[in-house]
Amino acid sequence: MSGASHNSEVPWIPPAEAEPDGFVGIGGTLAPHTLLRAYSDGVFPWYNEGEPILWWSPDPRGIIELSAARAGPDATPGYGGLHVSKRLARTLRSGKFRITFDTCFETVMRACGENRDEGTWVTEEMVTAYTRLHKLGHAHSTEAWVRHPDAPDEWVLAGGTYGVAVGALFAAESMFYRETDGSKAALAALVQHLIARGFELLDVQMVTEHTGRMGAVEIPRRDYLRRLKKALAKPGVKFA
């Protein structure tokens, strides 16, 4: 990490001064004002149980384009840069999944930390912090439900995703599935929701094999920070 000094109010250096690995700081708290400042600066927390809070702003940065123009000619209409296969599109149109927003935020967040061979960073500290942020109206979940196989009048959680909204930025944190296509249905619904409400930037932090297949792309950190500044300045954008 660069040796440059940082603002005494936050435990991270300006992301533009960081090395490509993105490590920008250590310590501090997950208080709501700190988390909101972090996302506004292009920074997010990521650490394991028992470690101090570590702050990151990687270069390059992973995003899913929300603009059809930026997504290119092969984009699925209405989904920005999200890759929606013909098979998935048929599934979404079939009504197999029922989509809701913000009906069980903490459940979705905890599910995102379940059954991961590599371990999870969704610690109790993180759950407490982001649930508090949700109650303040800044963190949101998208849920995909399917009918219970033995009780058709009941719906069970099939997948979901959650993240943080600041201005016209939505920082997607994680997603999960319990039924095939559950996470994809939730992500597709989230993208449509963000586009309809005028969001400018969908951050996925780092491109993984899974998010890459779904259409996530990498952009230089300097471009991300420039686009972030524009998204934060856009007035009147709300998730709900």
C-alpha positions as CSV (number, residue, x, y, z in Angstrom):
1,M,0.0,0.0,0.0
2,S,1.2,3.5,-0.7
3,G,2.9,5.3,2.1
4,A,0.9,8.4,1.6
5,S,-1.0,9.8,4.6
6,H,-4.8,9.5,4.7
7,N,-7.7,11.5,6.0
8,S,-7.8,11.2,9.8
9,E,-11.5,10.7,9.7
10,V,-11.2,7.3,7.8
11,P,-8.8,4.4,8.1
12,W,-8.0,4.3,4.3
13,I,-5.9,6.3,1.9
14,P,-7.4,7.8,-1.2
15,P,-8.0,4.8,-3.6
16,A,-6.2,6.7,-6.4
17,E,-3.0,6.4,-4.4
18,A,-3.3,2.6,-3.8
19,E,-1.5,-0.3,-5.4
20,P,-3.3,-2.4,-8.0
21,D,-4.1,-5.1,-5.3
22,G,-6.5,-2.5,-3.9
23,F,-5.5,-2.6,-0.2
24,V,-6.2,0.9,1.1
25,G,-6.4,0.6,4.9
26,I,-6.9,-1.2,8.2
27,G,-9.0,-0.7,11.3
28,G,-11.9,1.6,12.0
29,T,-15.4,0.5,12.5
30,L,-18.4,-0.7,10.4
31,A,-20.6,2.2,11.7
32,P,-23.2,3.3,9.2
33,H,-21.5,6.7,8.5
34,T,-18.2,4.9,7.9
35,L,-19.6,2.4,5.5
36,L,-21.5,5.1,3.5
37,R,-18.3,7.1,3.3
38,A,-16.4,4.1,2.2
39,Y,-18.7,3.3,-0.7
40,S,-18.8,7.0,-1.6
41,D,-15.0,6.9,-1.8
42,G,-14.9,3.7,-3.9
43,V,-13.8,1.5,-0.9
44,F,-15.4,-1.6,0.7
45,P,-14.6,-3.8,3.7
46,W,-13.4,-7.4,3.2
47,Y,-11.8,-9.5,5.9
48,N,-12.1,-12.8,7.7
49,E,-13.3,-13.7,11.1
50,G,-10.8,-12.7,13.8
51,E,-9.0,-10.2,11.6
52,P,-9.1,-6.4,11.9
53,I,-11.3,-4.6,9.4
54,L,-9.5,-4.4,6.0
55,W,-10.5,-1.9,3.4
56,W,-10.1,-2.4,-0.4
57,S,-10.4,-0.6,-3.7
58,P,-9.0,-3.0,-6.4
59,D,-7.7,-2.0,-9.8
60,P,-9.2,-3.0,-12.1
61,R,-12.8,-2.9,-10.7
62,G,-15.6,-5.2,-11.6
63,I,-19.0,-3.8,-12.8
64,I,-22.0,-4.8,-14.7
65,E,-23.0,-2.2,-17.2
66,L,-26.5,-0.7,-16.7
67,S,-26.4,1.4,-19.9
68,A,-27.5,-0.4,-23.1
69,A,-25.1,1.9,-25.0
70,R,-22.2,0.8,-22.9
71,A,-23.2,-2.8,-22.9
72,G,-22.8,-3.2,-26.7
73,P,-24.9,-4.6,-29.5
74,D,-25.0,-8.2,-28.1
75,A,-26.7,-7.1,-24.9
76,T,-30.1,-8.5,-23.9
77,P,-32.7,-5.7,-24.2
78,G,-33.7,-4.4,-20.8
79,Y,-30.8,-6.0,-18.9
80,G,-27.9,-3.6,-19.6
81,G,-24.7,-5.7,-19.8
82,L,-26.1,-8.7,-17.9
83,H,-25.9,-11.9,-19.9
84,V,-29.4,-13.4,-20.0
85,S,-29.4,-16.6,-22.1
86,K,-32.4,-17.7,-24.1
87,R,-33.0,-20.5,-21.6
88,L,-32.8,-18.2,-18.6
89,A,-35.1,-15.7,-20.3
90,R,-37.7,-18.4,-20.9
91,T,-37.4,-19.4,-17.2
92,L,-37.9,-15.8,-16.1
93,R,-40.9,-15.3,-18.3
94,S,-42.4,-18.6,-17.1
95,G,-43.3,-17.3,-13.7
96,K,-41.3,-20.0,-11.9
97,F,-39.7,-17.3,-9.7
98,R,-41.5,-14.7,-7.6
99,I,-39.3,-11.6,-7.0
100,T,-39.5,-9.4,-3.9
101,F,-37.3,-6.6,-2.5
102,D,-36.3,-6.0,1.1
103,T,-38.6,-8.7,2.6
104,C,-35.9,-10.7,4.4
105,F,-32.6,-8.8,4.2
106,E,-30.8,-10.5,7.1
107,T,-31.9,-14.0,5.9
108,V,-30.5,-13.2,2.4
109,M,-27.2,-11.9,3.8
110,R,-26.7,-14.9,6.0
111,A,-27.5,-17.3,3.2
112,C,-24.8,-15.6,1.1
113,G,-22.3,-16.9,3.7
114,E,-23.5,-20.5,3.8
115,N,-21.8,-23.6,2.4
116,R,-18.7,-21.9,0.9
117,D,-15.7,-24.2,0.7
118,E,-13.4,-21.2,0.9
119,G,-14.9,-19.9,4.0
120,T,-17.0,-16.7,4.4
121,W,-16.4,-13.1,5.1
122,V,-20.1,-12.7,6.1
123,T,-19.2,-12.6,9.8
124,E,-21.6,-11.7,12.6
125,E,-20.0,-8.3,12.7
126,M,-20.8,-7.8,9.1
127,V,-24.3,-9.1,9.4
128,T,-25.0,-6.7,12.3
129,A,-23.5,-3.7,10.5
130,Y,-25.3,-4.2,7.1
131,T,-28.6,-5.1,8.8
132,R,-28.3,-1.8,10.6
133,L,-27.6,-0.1,7.3
134,H,-30.6,-1.8,5.8
135,K,-32.9,-0.5,8.6
136,L,-31.6,3.0,7.8
137,G,-32.6,2.5,4.2
138,H,-29.2,2.2,2.6
139,A,-28.7,-1.6,2.2
140,H,-31.2,-3.7,0.1
141,S,-31.9,-7.3,-0.8
142,T,-33.5,-8.9,-3.8
143,E,-35.2,-12.3,-3.2
144,A,-36.3,-15.0,-5.7
145,W,-38.9,-17.5,-4.5
146,V,-40.2,-20.8,-5.8
147,R,-43.3,-22.7,-4.9
148,H,-42.9,-25.3,-2.1
149,P,-42.9,-28.7,-3.8
150,D,-45.3,-30.1,-1.2
151,A,-47.4,-27.0,-0.6
152,P,-48.1,-25.1,-3.8
153,D,-49.6,-22.2,-1.9
154,E,-46.3,-21.6,-0.1
155,W,-43.2,-20.0,-1.5
156,V,-39.6,-20.8,-0.4
157,L,-36.5,-18.8,-0.9
158,A,-34.6,-20.0,-3.9
159,G,-31.9,-17.3,-4.2
160,G,-31.0,-13.7,-3.6
161,T,-28.5,-10.9,-3.6
162,Y,-27.8,-7.8,-1.4
163,G,-25.9,-4.6,-1.6
164,V,-25.6,-0.9,-0.7
165,A,-27.2,2.0,-2.5
166,V,-25.6,5.5,-2.4
167,G,-26.9,8.0,-4.9
168,A,-27.0,6.3,-8.3
169,L,-24.5,3.7,-7.2
170,F,-25.5,0.2,-6.2
171,A,-22.6,-1.9,-4.7
172,A,-23.6,-5.6,-5.0
173,E,-22.0,-7.5,-2.2
174,S,-22.9,-11.2,-2.7
175,M,-25.5,-13.6,-3.9
176,F,-26.6,-17.2,-3.3
177,Y,-28.9,-19.9,-4.6
178,R,-30.7,-22.9,-3.2
179,E,-32.5,-23.7,-6.5
180,T,-31.1,-23.7,-10.0
181,D,-31.2,-20.2,-11.4
182,G,-32.2,-18.7,-8.1
183,S,-29.3,-16.3,-7.9
184,K,-29.5,-15.5,-11.6
185,A,-33.2,-14.6,-11.3
186,A,-32.5,-12.3,-8.4
187,L,-29.6,-10.6,-10.1
188,A,-31.7,-10.2,-13.3
189,A,-34.5,-8.6,-11.3
190,L,-32.0,-6.4,-9.5
191,V,-30.6,-5.1,-12.8
192,Q,-34.0,-4.3,-14.2
193,H,-34.9,-2.6,-10.9
194,L,-31.8,-0.4,-11.0
195,I,-32.3,0.5,-14.7
196,A,-35.9,1.5,-14.1
197,R,-34.9,3.8,-11.2
198,G,-32.1,5.6,-12.9
199,F,-29.1,4.0,-11.3
200,E,-25.8,4.7,-13.2
201,L,-23.3,2.2,-11.7
202,L,-23.6,-1.4,-10.6
203,D,-20.4,-2.4,-8.7
204,V,-19.5,-6.1,-8.3
205,Q,-16.0,-5.3,-6.9
206,M,-14.0,-8.1,-8.5
207,V,-14.9,-10.3,-11.5
208,T,-15.1,-13.9,-10.6
209,E,-15.7,-16.9,-13.0
210,H,-19.4,-16.8,-12.1
211,T,-20.0,-13.0,-12.4
212,G,-17.9,-13.0,-15.6
213,R,-20.3,-15.5,-17.2
214,M,-23.1,-13.2,-16.1
215,G,-21.6,-10.2,-17.9
216,A,-19.4,-8.5,-15.4
217,V,-16.5,-6.6,-16.9
218,E,-13.3,-5.0,-15.6
219,I,-12.6,-1.3,-15.9
220,P,-9.6,0.7,-14.6
221,R,-10.0,2.0,-11.1
222,R,-9.5,5.6,-12.3
223,D,-12.5,5.1,-14.6
224,Y,-14.5,3.6,-11.8
225,L,-13.8,6.5,-9.5
226,R,-14.7,9.0,-12.3
227,R,-18.0,7.2,-12.9
228,L,-18.7,6.9,-9.2
229,K,-18.4,10.6,-8.8
230,K,-20.9,11.1,-11.5
231,A,-23.3,8.5,-10.0
232,L,-23.1,10.1,-6.6
233,A,-23.9,13.5,-8.0
234,K,-27.1,12.3,-9.8
235,P,-30.1,13.7,-7.9
236,G,-33.4,11.9,-7.1
237,V,-32.3,8.3,-7.4
238,K,-33.8,5.9,-4.8
239,F,-33.9,2.2,-4.6
240,A,-37.4,1.9,-3.2
